């Protein structure tokens, strides 16, 4: 019974962190679309900057997974909060 409760709690915690991560990435994606909607033609510098921006946004699930694995770690909390 205790194993089931721990497993269920772990699953709920992982699901919650996944949905929070998804919401953060979605929020950045919407902002990104609004920010670049007025551009008629992208320059190479804008494309490179855009790739770097999206690269760091794509690390959000990694940071939230790290937070989940070491929930009470100060370093993982700081890395997640810096997003």
Helices and strands as residue ranges (DSSP letters): H 2-36, H 44-57, H 60-69, H 74-81
